[in-house]
Amino acid sequence: MDFEYTPKVRQLQRQLQDFMDNYVVPNLPLWRREIGDGLEHPQCLEDLKALAREEGLWNLFLPGQGQGLSNLEYAPLAEIMGRVHWASEAFNCSAPDAGNMELLHMFASDEQRERWLQPLLDGKIRSCFAMSEPDVASSDATNIQISIRREGDEYVINGRKWFISGAAHPLCTFAIVMGVTDPNAEVHKRQSMVIVPFDTPGFKVVRNIEVMSHSFPGGHCELVFRDVRVPCSNLIHQEGAGFAIAQARLGPGRIHHCMRSIGQAELALELMCERAAERRTFGRYLHQHANIAEWIALSRMEIEQARLLVLKTAWMIDQHGARSALREIASIKVIVPRMQTTICDRAMQVFGAMGLSPDTPLAELWTWGRVLRIADGPDEVHLRTIARQEMDLAAERRGATLPYMNTPEFV
């Protein structure tokens, strides 16, 4: 078992880290200032995108594009980008576009790829993925209710979506909408996906919903569809394939999310250690107090454990496809956000009141970790998936533990 990254990945890690250190991090004050001035899409980000493209740090994740990396190769790069929550957009690797590009790459028609995928790959437009709905438990995609009804050569869409990431971005041009095309079909074949341009009559972004009292650039928006008509050529793949497409999209996307979170947890630990080395209480530096030292040690171990499981999951997807890694995908989706919020919480405690303020990124990093315990499916759904698989395996090997028992009835 080889834990070493390939020479290609190590070179990209160095190149990406240099770009972050030399261009992204120095632009943090300008990005905050431009956002504070009301710019939803800071000009500094467009400048960084142009520079990243020149340096070959573009579309890193997608096979056949950019560097054409596998999930395992891309994972450590996502970790580096994750240290600044908006940095992945500079490399055209941000959610939800990354997942949408992969979806269109795998399932779109040639016409759809030319009209929608290519501008996304070029970084000229943004997109969103409209799945969650306000009136149902959308963590179970079979609950989705928005209607996509065929009339002649068009689909007519009616319903609402909410917490749709990126829909408030000024460059967001289209939504991939998942809805019901045949309510009488088998439960996993009722849903389909269609492309809805933002300028289609009847489509409206109602509001950008704040999350934990934070307003994120690009937003988490509520959308309304009232008799929205799109041509049938906007259907992705085929009717009834929506559920299967969603599963294919979410697997690699969770690798990206989790590795970015690990990068943020690393930053939180670095901040905690720096603060613990410079702050004194009761005659000692903070790290010399047993409880703080324990927090630092536990944080390091938790990051390493999480990273290893995410990399294993990425390897399994690359080798055998997302279906082979359903248990591992569910596991990292639970483990990593919990790890992130725990480490950020410790770091905030070490900083004291300053850790709660905008003077450090810790409150923002904690918030994003907390969001990820619900986004892409709440913890409870993933835990249920893992438990089901474990019980299925237990049924297959029932009785195998009998030789280990020492109670009289088994002697």
GUMIGU-492256 format. One line per 10 residues: number of its first residue (from 0); their letters; for each residue x, y, z of C-alpha. Coordinates in Angstrom, 2 decimals, always signed. Layout:
! GUMIGU-492256
NUM = A = X Y Z | ...
//
This chain:
! GUMIGU-492256
0 = MDFEYTPKVR = +0.00 +0.00 +0.00 | +1.64 +3.20 -1.22 | +0.64 +6.43 +0.53 | +2.90 +8.66 -1.59 | +1.40 +11.07 -4.11 | +2.65 +10.75 -7.67 | +5.34 +13.19 -8.93 | +2.67 +14.90 -11.04 | +0.45 +15.51 -8.02 | +3.35 +16.69 -5.86
10 = QLQRQLQDFM = +4.32 +19.19 -8.55 | +0.74 +20.45 -8.79 | +0.59 +20.73 -5.00 | +3.68 +22.94 -5.00 | +2.40 +25.02 -7.90 | -1.05 +25.43 -6.35 | +0.34 +26.27 -2.90 | +2.62 +28.91 -4.45 | -0.37 +30.41 -6.28 | -2.39 +30.50 -3.06
20 = DNYVVPNLPL = +0.49 +32.08 -1.11 | +1.46 +34.60 -3.78 | -1.92 +35.64 -5.19 | -4.99 +34.36 -3.37 | -4.10 +35.04 +0.27 | -2.72 +38.55 -0.48 | -6.06 +39.31 -2.18 | -8.13 +38.42 +0.90 | -8.38 +42.07 +2.10 | -9.35 +43.25 -1.40
30 = WRREIGDGLE = -11.94 +40.47 -1.76 | -13.50 +41.43 +1.59 | -13.48 +45.10 +0.68 | -15.14 +44.53 -2.68 | -17.76 +42.25 -1.11 | -18.32 +44.90 +1.56 | -18.83 +47.50 -1.19 | -21.70 +45.42 -2.56 | -19.92 +43.61 -5.38 | -21.43 +40.15 -5.62
40 = HPQCLEDLKA = -18.59 +39.09 -7.89 | -15.34 +40.88 -7.00 | -13.15 +41.93 -9.90 | -10.09 +40.52 -8.12 | -11.57 +37.05 -8.60 | -11.75 +37.51 -12.36 | -8.12 +38.62 -12.35 | -7.14 +35.52 -10.40 | -9.08 +33.30 -12.80 | -7.18 +34.69 -15.76
50 = LAREEGLWNL = -3.87 +34.15 -14.01 | -4.73 +30.61 -12.89 | -5.69 +29.69 -16.43 | -2.38 +31.01 -17.74 | -0.52 +28.85 -15.23 | -2.42 +25.67 -16.13 | -4.29 +25.53 -12.81 | -7.69 +25.26 -14.46 | -10.42 +22.57 -14.55 | -8.12 +20.33 -12.56
60 = FLPGQGQGLS = -10.75 +17.80 -11.56 | -12.44 +16.80 -14.82 | -11.11 +13.87 -16.89 | -10.30 +14.99 -20.41 | -10.06 +18.67 -19.40 | -7.28 +20.72 -17.81 | -4.99 +18.35 -15.93 | -7.48 +15.49 -16.28 | -6.94 +14.28 -12.73 | -8.55 +11.33 -11.01
70 = NLEYAPLAEI = -10.49 +11.82 -7.78 | -7.49 +10.56 -5.78 | -5.12 +12.94 -7.57 | -7.46 +15.91 -7.24 | -8.24 +15.40 -3.53 | -5.02 +16.93 -2.07 | -5.41 +19.91 -4.39 | -8.97 +20.50 -3.18 | -7.57 +20.51 +0.35 | -5.18 +23.35 -0.53
80 = MGRVHWASEA = -7.92 +25.40 -2.22 | -10.27 +24.84 +0.72 | -8.18 +26.99 +3.07 | -9.85 +30.04 +1.47 | -13.54 +29.29 +1.00 | -13.87 +31.12 -2.31 | -10.51 +30.14 -3.80 | -11.74 +27.14 -5.80 | -13.65 +29.50 -8.10 | -10.33 +31.05 -9.14
90 = FNCSAPDAGN = -9.37 +27.65 -10.58 | -12.84 +26.93 -12.05 | -13.21 +24.07 -9.57 | -15.99 +25.36 -7.31 | -19.30 +23.83 -6.36 | -21.87 +23.53 -7.79 | -20.18 +24.04 -11.17 | -17.71 +21.19 -10.68 | -20.52 +18.69 -10.21 | -22.57 +20.19 -13.03
100 = MELLHMFASD = -19.62 +20.04 -15.41 | -19.06 +16.41 -14.52 | -22.77 +15.68 -14.98 | -22.86 +17.36 -18.40 | -19.59 +15.70 -19.38 | -21.11 +12.27 -18.65 | -24.75 +12.66 -19.70 | -25.34 +15.73 -21.91 | -26.01 +15.71 -25.64 | -23.48 +17.21 -28.02
110 = EQRERWLQPL = -25.69 +20.27 -28.41 | -25.97 +20.71 -24.63 | -22.22 +20.35 -24.20 | -21.56 +23.02 -26.77 | -24.12 +25.48 -25.40 | -23.70 +24.94 -21.64 | -20.67 +22.83 -20.80 | -18.08 +24.64 -22.88 | -18.82 +28.12 -21.42 | -18.63 +26.55 -17.94
120 = LDGKIRSCFA = -15.27 +25.00 -18.77 | -14.11 +28.39 -20.05 | -15.21 +30.08 -16.80 | -17.46 +32.51 -18.65 | -20.66 +31.52 -16.84 | -21.76 +29.86 -13.59 | -24.59 +27.40 -12.90 | -26.66 +25.91 -10.09 | -28.16 +22.52 -9.26 | -31.82 +22.73 -8.20
130 = MSEPDVASSD = -32.80 +19.68 -6.19 | -33.92 +20.59 -2.61 | -37.51 +21.67 -2.04 | -39.17 +23.46 +0.89 | -42.27 +21.28 +1.23 | -40.67 +17.82 +1.38 | -37.71 +16.06 +2.98 | -35.41 +16.40 +0.01 | -32.70 +14.25 +1.60 | -34.80 +11.45 +0.07
140 = ATNIQISIRR = -34.78 +12.43 -3.59 | -37.82 +10.25 -4.27 | -39.86 +12.87 -2.33 | -39.26 +15.59 -4.90 | -42.53 +17.09 -6.13 | -41.76 +19.83 -8.65 | -43.63 +18.98 -11.85 | -41.93 +18.65 -15.23 | -44.80 +17.92 -17.62 | -44.37 +17.36 -21.34
150 = EGDEYVINGR = -46.57 +19.33 -23.74 | -45.68 +18.70 -27.36 | -42.07 +19.73 -27.93 | -41.76 +21.48 -24.56 | -41.54 +20.69 -20.87 | -43.67 +22.83 -18.52 | -42.19 +23.22 -15.03 | -44.12 +24.22 -11.91 | -42.97 +24.28 -8.29 | -40.38 +25.63 -5.89
160 = KWFISGAAHP = -36.77 +24.88 -4.94 | -34.72 +26.30 -2.08 | -31.24 +26.43 -0.59 | -29.92 +26.32 -4.15 | -26.22 +27.20 -3.99 | -24.87 +29.74 -6.45 | -28.19 +30.92 -7.85 | -27.51 +34.52 -6.72 | -24.17 +34.67 -8.50 | -24.30 +37.37 -11.21
170 = LCTFAIVMGV = -22.72 +34.97 -13.72 | -25.20 +32.16 -13.00 | -26.86 +31.51 -16.35 | -28.75 +28.24 -15.97 | -30.08 +25.72 -13.48 | -30.12 +21.96 -13.76 | -33.55 +21.19 -12.33 | -34.59 +17.79 -10.99 | -38.32 +17.10 -10.98 | -41.05 +14.57 -11.63
180 = TDPNAEVHKR = -41.82 +13.68 -15.25 | -43.84 +10.51 -14.55 | -45.49 +10.25 -11.11 | -46.75 +6.74 -11.95 | -43.37 +5.23 -12.77 | -41.27 +3.06 -10.45 | -40.19 +5.24 -7.51 | -36.59 +5.72 -8.67 | -37.58 +6.42 -12.29 | -40.10 +9.20 -11.79
190 = QSMVIVPFDT = -37.53 +12.00 -11.82 | -35.73 +13.68 -14.70 | -33.33 +16.58 -15.11 | -33.75 +19.51 -17.44 | -31.70 +22.62 -18.14 | -33.52 +25.88 -17.39 | -31.89 +29.14 -18.57 | -32.24 +31.96 -16.05 | -33.92 +34.25 -18.60 | -36.83 +31.83 -19.18
200 = PGFKVVRNIE = -40.25 +33.45 -18.53 | -41.86 +32.23 -15.30 | -38.56 +31.49 -13.58 | -37.63 +33.69 -10.62 | -34.98 +33.82 -7.89 | -37.19 +34.80 -4.95 | -34.56 +35.39 -2.26 | -31.05 +34.64 -1.10 | -31.51 +32.84 +2.24 | -29.00 +33.65 +4.96
210 = VMSHSFPGGH = -27.39 +30.60 +6.58 | -26.49 +30.86 +10.30 | -26.94 +34.65 +9.86 | -24.27 +34.60 +7.12 | -24.92 +35.71 +3.56 | -22.65 +33.78 +1.21 | -21.58 +35.11 -2.20 | -23.59 +33.18 -4.75 | -26.13 +32.49 -2.05 | -28.45 +29.68 -1.06
220 = CELVFRDVRV = -31.56 +30.73 -2.90 | -35.26 +30.03 -3.16 | -36.47 +29.59 -6.75 | -40.00 +29.63 -8.17 | -41.12 +28.04 -11.45 | -44.52 +29.11 -12.78 | -45.39 +27.54 -16.12 | -41.74 +27.66 -17.14 | -41.40 +26.28 -20.66 | -38.19 +24.83 -22.06
230 = PCSNLIHQEG = -37.67 +22.78 -25.23 | -37.53 +19.00 -24.85 | -33.95 +19.19 -26.12 | -33.10 +20.58 -22.65 | -33.74 +17.15 -21.10 | -30.50 +15.63 -19.82 | -29.94 +12.04 -20.96 | -33.46 +10.58 -20.84 | -36.72 +10.70 -18.93 | -36.62 +8.80 -15.66
240 = AGFAIAQARL = -32.83 +8.99 -15.33 | -32.79 +11.88 -12.85 | -32.26 +9.82 -9.70 | -29.40 +7.79 -11.20 | -27.74 +10.95 -12.56 | -27.97 +12.60 -9.13 | -26.24 +9.66 -7.48 | -23.44 +9.73 -10.05 | -23.00 +13.47 -9.49 | -22.93 +13.47 -5.70
250 = GPGRIHHCMR = -20.21 +10.85 -5.12 | -17.17 +12.71 -6.48 | -18.65 +16.02 -5.32 | -18.52 +14.84 -1.73 | -14.81 +14.07 -2.16 | -14.32 +17.72 -3.18 | -16.39 +19.08 -0.27 | -14.66 +16.88 +2.29 | -11.13 +17.65 +1.16 | -11.84 +21.39 +1.14
260 = SIGQAELALE = -13.15 +20.95 +4.71 | -9.95 +19.17 +5.69 | -7.98 +22.15 +4.37 | -10.11 +24.44 +6.53 | -9.59 +22.20 +9.57 | -5.82 +22.33 +8.96 | -6.02 +26.13 +8.94 | -8.03 +26.12 +12.18 | -5.41 +23.89 +13.82 | -2.58 +26.14 +12.64
270 = LMCERAAERR = -4.36 +29.17 +14.07 | -4.98 +27.32 +17.35 | -1.30 +26.39 +17.65 | -0.11 +29.93 +16.91 | -2.46 +31.39 +19.49 | -1.50 +28.73 +22.05 | +2.18 +29.55 +21.56 | +1.81 +33.32 +22.06 | -0.89 +33.67 +24.73 | -0.21 +33.19 +28.44
280 = TFGRYLHQHA = -2.67 +32.50 +31.27 | -1.85 +31.80 +34.91 | +1.88 +31.97 +34.23 | +1.94 +29.50 +31.35 | +1.56 +29.55 +27.60 | -1.79 +28.10 +26.57 | -0.25 +25.00 +25.00 | +1.39 +24.19 +28.34 | -2.02 +23.66 +29.92 | -2.98 +19.97 +29.69
290 = NIAEWIALSR = -6.43 +20.50 +28.20 | -5.16 +22.74 +25.37 | -2.33 +20.31 +24.60 | -4.90 +17.54 +24.39 | -7.06 +19.58 +22.01 | -4.06 +20.12 +19.73 | -3.16 +16.42 +19.75 | -6.73 +15.24 +19.20 | -7.18 +17.71 +16.34 | -4.10 +16.41 +14.56
300 = MEIEQARLLV = -5.24 +12.79 +14.92 | -8.78 +13.57 +13.78 | -7.57 +15.36 +10.65 | -5.26 +12.48 +9.73 | -8.01 +9.90 +10.24 | -10.49 +11.88 +8.15 | -8.01 +12.49 +5.34 | -7.10 +8.81 +5.07 | -10.76 +7.78 +4.77 | -11.47 +10.44 +2.15
310 = LKTAWMIDQH = -8.45 +9.36 +0.09 | -9.52 +5.71 +0.36 | -12.99 +6.71 -0.84 | -11.53 +8.66 -3.78 | -9.41 +5.62 -4.70 | -12.46 +3.32 -4.59 | -14.46 +5.64 -6.87 | -11.57 +5.80 -9.34 | -11.06 +2.03 -9.33 | -14.60 +0.69 -9.18
320 = GARSALREIA = -17.08 +3.57 -9.54 | -19.18 +5.47 -7.01 | -21.52 +2.54 -6.33 | -18.63 +0.53 -4.90 | -17.99 +3.25 -2.33 | -21.49 +4.07 -1.09 | -20.64 +3.23 +2.52 | -17.39 +5.21 +2.40 | -19.03 +8.21 +0.69 | -21.69 +8.27 +3.40
330 = SIKVIVPRMQ = -19.02 +7.89 +6.09 | -16.88 +10.82 +5.01 | -19.96 +13.00 +4.62 | -20.67 +12.47 +8.34 | -17.13 +12.32 +9.72 | -15.53 +15.32 +8.02 | -18.04 +18.11 +8.86 | -18.17 +16.91 +12.47 | -14.39 +16.93 +12.61 | -14.30 +20.43 +11.11
340 = TTICDRAMQV = -16.77 +21.94 +13.56 | -15.05 +20.25 +16.51 | -11.61 +21.60 +15.62 | -12.94 +25.06 +14.79 | -14.81 +25.10 +18.10 | -11.59 +24.28 +19.98 | -9.70 +26.96 +18.08 | -12.38 +29.56 +18.84 | -12.17 +28.63 +22.52 | -8.37 +29.09 +22.47
350 = FGAMGLSPDT = -8.79 +32.52 +20.86 | -11.49 +33.51 +23.32 | -13.76 +36.36 +22.26 | -11.55 +37.12 +19.25 | -12.41 +33.67 +17.86 | -16.06 +34.70 +17.63 | -15.28 +37.86 +15.69 | -14.50 +38.54 +12.01 | -10.86 +39.16 +13.03 | -10.21 +35.45 +12.43
360 = PLAELWTWGR = -11.80 +33.13 +9.83 | -12.76 +30.62 +12.52 | -16.44 +31.52 +12.91 | -16.88 +31.34 +9.15 | -15.06 +28.00 +8.96 | -17.21 +26.61 +11.80 | -20.36 +27.81 +10.04 | -19.43 +26.10 +6.81 | -18.72 +22.85 +8.64 | -22.13 +23.07 +10.30
370 = VLRIADGPDE = -23.79 +23.72 +6.94 | -22.22 +20.55 +5.52 | -23.94 +18.44 +8.19 | -27.15 +19.17 +6.27 | -26.05 +20.05 +2.72 | -25.88 +17.07 +0.33 | -27.99 +15.09 +2.77 | -28.14 +15.33 +6.58 | -26.00 +13.13 +8.81 | -28.97 +10.96 +9.74
380 = VHLRTIARQE = -29.53 +9.83 +6.15 | -25.92 +8.82 +5.70 | -25.81 +7.05 +9.05 | -28.93 +5.12 +8.02 | -27.18 +4.07 +4.79 | -24.14 +2.83 +6.69 | -26.25 +0.93 +9.23 | -28.27 -0.74 +6.48 | -25.12 -1.96 +4.76 | -23.71 -3.26 +8.02
390 = MDLAAERRGA = -26.90 -5.17 +8.79 | -26.96 -6.65 +5.28 | -23.41 -7.89 +5.79 | -24.34 -9.21 +9.23 | -27.21 -11.20 +7.68 | -24.82 -12.79 +5.20 | -22.46 -14.00 +7.92 | -25.02 -14.79 +10.59 | -23.70 -17.40 +13.01 | -20.05 -16.75 +12.16
400 = TLPYMNTPEF = -19.44 -15.30 +15.63 | -20.67 -18.39 +17.49 | -17.17 -19.89 +17.98 | -16.15 -16.73 +19.81 | -18.89 -17.06 +22.42 | -18.12 -18.38 +25.90 | -21.62 -18.58 +27.39 | -22.79 -22.05 +28.40 | -25.43 -22.44 +25.71 | -22.72 -22.20 +23.05
410 = V = -20.18 -24.52 +24.71
//
